[in-house]
Amino acid sequence: MDFKDQLRLLASRIETTREMIQTEEATKNAMVMPFIQLLGYNVFDPTEVTPELVADVGTKKNEKVDYAILREGKPIILVECKKAGADLNINHAGQLFRYFHVTEARFGVLTNGIRYRFFTDLERPNKMDDKPFFEFNILDFKDRDVEELKKFAKSAYDLESILTTANELKYTRAIQSRLQEWTVSPSEEFVRLVASDLLNGRRFTPAVRDQFVQLTRRAFDQLIGERINERLKGAMAPESVSTSTQTEARAVAETAPNTGTQPDEQRVVTSPEEIEGFHIVRAIVRELVETKRVVMRDAQSYCAILLDDNNRRPICRLRFNNAARLRLGLFNEAKEEEIVSLDSPDSIYAFADRLRATVRTYLTPE
């Protein structure tokens, strides 16, 4: 199971139990410690993870930070915990601020077990910044978030590498946040800037402003929609239809009579849900086979996921043609298909053991 799959497993467990977790101590045990363990640090080894690190800070005595992650006996990451669901504003990071100043740690993490806010000292040396340079939400993360989080894992930790990208990451995220705000509600200053070259000397009146606010919002929507479509086409092109299927489709097209209709293969449309399901299946069986051996062949009635692009080695079938009723076809050793219902593509993870068992049957020498 790779790092992302482990994160998803932890997220699933947290989603199921979060209503039961009412205290800070429960949050530490059920959410934060497993997260630290997932990063590769042994939470039961005090030479790697020290709970309730004590240090005298000025006139304050015996103050504690919840966890200190150590490397060669020295703190590298300090972790301050709040109970699940609690706010994570900077006023809740008092101990982190004080400990950051007196230890060699270069990173502070403020968390409520779901959101993790990573701080360092980009603005002034040895003084923790007021704003985090990176945030990770265990219940809502993207691939790029996982790649950034990996840098803090024990096996990959490199102080200089993280600091090199931290400054860029901080400002990139801030710009993304501002652009996201503008896509929903563009500010007057931004609209005025956009309109300045288009008004041809006309005054920027309230009526013109309202007109350009709507035009700017619409332009953002269209631009984002076009980018999404381009990404989907790019994702589908190399993987959604195998080379052999494309060859067969061309052969059918060349030999079919010209009746004004297209052969079935050319009317197949691979949906975003099928693409997501395909990548989930790849992730599930990745510990058994290389991902390039797992191939998707889409057809009108179902989308087949095959090992080695071999029809005699079906891993499963994605029956996603009805968006309101997603179904998954599983295979036993006799290659008999059993169809089960799914709430979403993510529900495929519930059948991970079955999918791996199917792949293992193809890896056993005949």
Residue pairs with C-beta under 8 A, 6 or more apart in sequence:
1 9
1 287
2 283
2 286
2 287
3 38
3 146
3 150
3 153
4 143
4 146
4 283
5 283
5 284
5 286
6 38
7 38
7 138
7 141
7 146
7 149
8 349
10 34
10 35
10 38
10 138
11 138
11 139
12 349
13 34
14 30
14 31
14 113
14 114
14 138
14 139
15 139
17 30
18 84
18 85
18 114
20 26
21 27
21 30
21 31
21 83
21 84
21 113
22 83
22 84
23 83
24 81
24 82
24 83
26 83
26 84
27 81
27 82
27 83
27 84
27 112
27 113
28 66
28 81
28 113
30 113
31 84
31 113
31 114
31 138
32 66
32 67
32 79
32 81
32 111
32 113
33 43
35 111
35 113
35 116
35 138
36 43
36 49
36 67
36 69
36 79
37 43
39 149
39 152
39 153
39 154
40 153
40 154
40 155
41 48
41 49
41 69
41 154
42 48
42 49
43 49
47 70
47 73
48 69
48 70
48 154
49 67
49 68
49 69
49 70
50 67
50 68
50 70
50 75
51 66
51 67
52 64
52 65
52 66
52 67
53 64
53 65
53 67
53 68
53 75
53 78
53 99
54 62
54 63
54 64
55 63
55 99
55 102
55 103
56 62
56 63
57 63
57 98
57 99
57 101
57 102
58 98
60 98
63 95
63 98
63 99
64 95
65 78
65 79
65 80
65 95
65 96
65 99
66 79
66 80
66 81
67 78
67 79
67 81
68 75
68 77
68 78
68 79
68 103
68 105
69 75
69 76
69 77
69 78
69 79
70 76
71 157
74 103
74 104
75 103
75 104
75 105
76 104
76 105
76 106
76 107
76 157
76 159
77 105
77 107
77 108
77 109
77 152
78 96
78 99
78 100
78 103
78 105
78 107
78 108
78 109
79 108
79 109
79 111
80 92
80 93
80 95
80 96
80 108
80 109
80 110
80 111
81 111
81 112
81 113
82 88
82 92
82 110
82 111
82 112
83 112
83 113
84 112
84 113
84 114
85 112
85 114
86 92
86 112
87 112
88 110
88 111
88 112
88 115
88 117
90 130
90 131
92 110
93 108
93 110
93 119
93 128
96 108
96 109
96 110
96 119
96 128
97 108
97 128
99 105
99 108
100 108
100 119
100 121
100 126
100 127
100 128
101 126
101 127
101 128
106 120
106 121
106 159
106 163
107 118
107 119
107 120
107 152
107 162
108 118
108 119
108 120
108 128
109 116
109 117
109 118
109 119
110 116
110 117
110 119
110 132
111 117
113 138
114 137
114 138
114 139
115 135
115 136
115 137
115 138
116 135
116 136
116 137
116 138
117 132
117 134
117 135
118 132
118 133
118 134
118 135
118 136
118 152
119 128
119 129
119 131
119 132
119 133
120 128
120 129
120 133
120 163
120 166
121 127
121 128
121 129
122 129
122 133
122 166
122 167
122 170
123 129
123 130
131 170
132 170
133 166
133 167
133 169
133 170
133 173
134 148
134 166
134 169
134 170
134 173
135 173
136 145
136 148
136 149
137 145
141 149
148 165
148 169
150 156
151 157
151 158
151 161
151 162
151 165
152 162
181 187
182 190
182 216
182 220
183 217
183 220
183 221
183 224
184 217
185 217
186 194
186 213
186 216
186 217
186 220
188 209
190 216
191 209
191 212
191 213
191 216
192 204
192 209
194 212
194 216
195 204
195 208
195 212
199 208
202 208
232 272
232 275
235 275
236 270
236 275
239 275
239 278
239 295
239 296
240 270
240 274
240 275
240 278
240 296
240 298
241 249
241 268
241 270
241 296
241 297
241 298
242 295
242 296
242 297
242 309
243 309
244 309
245 265
245 297
248 265
249 263
249 265
249 266
252 263
252 265
253 262
253 263
253 266
256 263
264 299
264 300
265 299
267 300
268 298
268 299
268 300
270 296
270 298
270 303
271 320
271 323
273 318
273 320
273 323
273 326
273 345
274 296
274 298
274 303
274 318
274 320
276 345
277 303
277 305
277 318
277 320
277 328
277 345
277 348
278 294
278 296
278 303
278 305
278 318
280 345
280 346
280 348
280 349
281 294
281 305
281 315
281 316
281 348
281 355
282 291
282 294
284 348
284 349
284 352
284 355
284 356
285 294
285 315
285 355
285 356
285 359
287 356
288 356
288 359
288 360
288 363
289 307
289 359
289 363
293 307
293 308
294 305
294 306
294 307
294 315
295 305
295 306
295 307
295 308
295 309
296 303
296 304
296 305
296 306
297 303
297 304
297 306
297 309
298 304
300 321
301 319
301 321
302 317
302 318
302 319
302 321
302 329
303 317
303 318
303 319
303 320
304 311
304 314
304 317
304 318
305 314
305 315
305 316
305 317
305 318
306 313
306 314
306 315
307 313
307 314
307 315
307 359
307 362
312 335
313 362
314 331
314 335
314 358
315 331
315 355
315 358
315 359
316 328
316 329
316 330
316 331
316 355
316 358
317 328
317 329
317 337
318 328
318 329
319 326
319 327
319 328
319 329
319 339
320 326
320 327
320 345
325 341
326 341
326 342
326 343
326 344
326 345
326 347
327 339
327 340
327 341
327 342
328 339
328 340
328 341
328 342
328 347
328 348
328 351
329 337
329 338
329 339
330 337
330 338
330 339
330 340
330 351
330 354
330 355
330 358
331 337
331 338
331 358
332 338
332 358
333 361
340 351
342 348
348 355
